Structures are given as structure tokens and as C-alpha cells.
Amino acid sequence: MVIIITTIIMLLQFVIHIYLY
């Protein structure tokens, strides 16, 4: 469960960085 949440957060940060870029 925690691993899934962590993965989602990392993916969200990655998408946000690309979106802001």
C-alpha cells in the first residue's frame, strides 16, 4: 500500500516537472 502511494507521488512529481517545463 505504502509502495503504491509512494510510486503515485513520484509519478505525480515527474508529470508536474514536465508540465511546468
N, CA, C and O atoms as a GROMACS GRO file, in nm:
protein
   84
    1MET      N    1   0.085  -0.121   0.000
    1MET     CA    2   0.000   0.000   0.000
    1MET      C    3   0.088   0.125   0.000
    1MET      O    4   0.069   0.215  -0.082
    2VAL      N    5   0.182   0.129   0.092
    2VAL     CA    6   0.271   0.245   0.101
    2VAL      C    7   0.354   0.259  -0.027
    2VAL      O    8   0.378   0.369  -0.076
    3ILE      N    9   0.398   0.145  -0.080
    3ILE     CA   10   0.479   0.148  -0.203
    3ILE      C   11   0.396   0.206  -0.318
    3ILE      O   12   0.448   0.284  -0.398
    4ILE      N   13   0.271   0.169  -0.325
    4ILE     CA   14   0.184   0.221  -0.432
    4ILE      C   15   0.168   0.372  -0.419
    4ILE      O   16   0.178   0.445  -0.517
    5ILE      N   17   0.145   0.419  -0.297
    5ILE     CA   18   0.128   0.563  -0.273
    5ILE      C   19   0.257   0.637  -0.309
    5ILE      O   20   0.252   0.743  -0.372
    6THR      N   21   0.371   0.582  -0.269
    6THR     CA   22   0.500   0.645  -0.299
    6THR      C   23   0.522   0.652  -0.451
    6THR      O   24   0.569   0.753  -0.503
    7THR      N   25   0.488   0.544  -0.520
    7THR     CA   26   0.503   0.542  -0.665
    7THR      C   27   0.415   0.647  -0.731
    7THR      O   28   0.458   0.716  -0.823
    8ILE      N   29   0.292   0.660  -0.683
    8ILE     CA   30   0.200   0.760  -0.739
    8ILE      C   31   0.254   0.900  -0.716
    8ILE      O   32   0.248   0.984  -0.805
    9ILE      N   33   0.308   0.926  -0.598
    9ILE     CA   34   0.363   1.058  -0.566
    9ILE      C   35   0.482   1.088  -0.658
    9ILE      O   36   0.493   1.199  -0.710
   10MET      N   37   0.570   0.991  -0.676
   10MET     CA   38   0.687   1.011  -0.763
   10MET      C   39   0.641   1.037  -0.906
   10MET      O   40   0.696   1.124  -0.974
   11LEU      N   41   0.542   0.963  -0.952
   11LEU     CA   42   0.490   0.984  -1.088
   11LEU      C   43   0.428   1.122  -1.100
   11LEU      O   44   0.446   1.190  -1.202
   12LEU      N   45   0.355   1.163  -0.998
   12LEU     CA   46   0.292   1.296  -1.000
   12LEU      C   47   0.399   1.404  -1.007
   12LEU      O   48   0.386   1.500  -1.083
   13GLN      N   49   0.505   1.391  -0.927
   13GLN     CA   50   0.613   1.490  -0.929
   13GLN      C   51   0.678   1.494  -1.067
   13GLN      O   52   0.713   1.601  -1.116
   14PHE      N   53   0.696   1.377  -1.128
   14PHE     CA   54   0.757   1.370  -1.260
   14PHE      C   55   0.671   1.442  -1.363
   14PHE      O   56   0.721   1.520  -1.444
   15VAL      N   57   0.541   1.415  -1.359
   15VAL     CA   58   0.447   1.479  -1.453
   15VAL      C   59   0.443   1.630  -1.430
   15VAL      O   60   0.440   1.707  -1.525
   16ILE      N   61   0.442   1.671  -1.304
   16ILE     CA   62   0.439   1.815  -1.271
   16ILE      C   63   0.564   1.884  -1.325
   16ILE      O   64   0.554   1.993  -1.381
   17HIS      N   65   0.680   1.821  -1.310
   17HIS     CA   66   0.804   1.881  -1.360
   17HIS      C   67   0.797   1.897  -1.511
   17HIS      O   68   0.836   2.001  -1.565
   18ILE      N   69   0.749   1.795  -1.580
   18ILE     CA   70   0.738   1.803  -1.726
   18ILE      C   71   0.636   1.910  -1.766
   18ILE      O   72   0.658   1.985  -1.860
   19TYR      N   73   0.525   1.915  -1.693
   19TYR     CA   74   0.419   2.011  -1.725
   19TYR      C   75   0.468   2.154  -1.705
   19TYR      O   76   0.437   2.243  -1.784
   20LEU      N   77   0.544   2.177  -1.598
   20LEU     CA   78   0.595   2.311  -1.571
   20LEU      C   79   0.707   2.347  -1.669
   20LEU      O   80   0.728   2.464  -1.701
   21TYR      N   81   0.778   2.244  -1.716
   21TYR     CA   82   0.887   2.269  -1.809
   21TYR      C   83   0.829   2.312  -1.944
   21TYR      O   84   0.905   2.338  -2.037
   0.00000   0.00000   0.00000
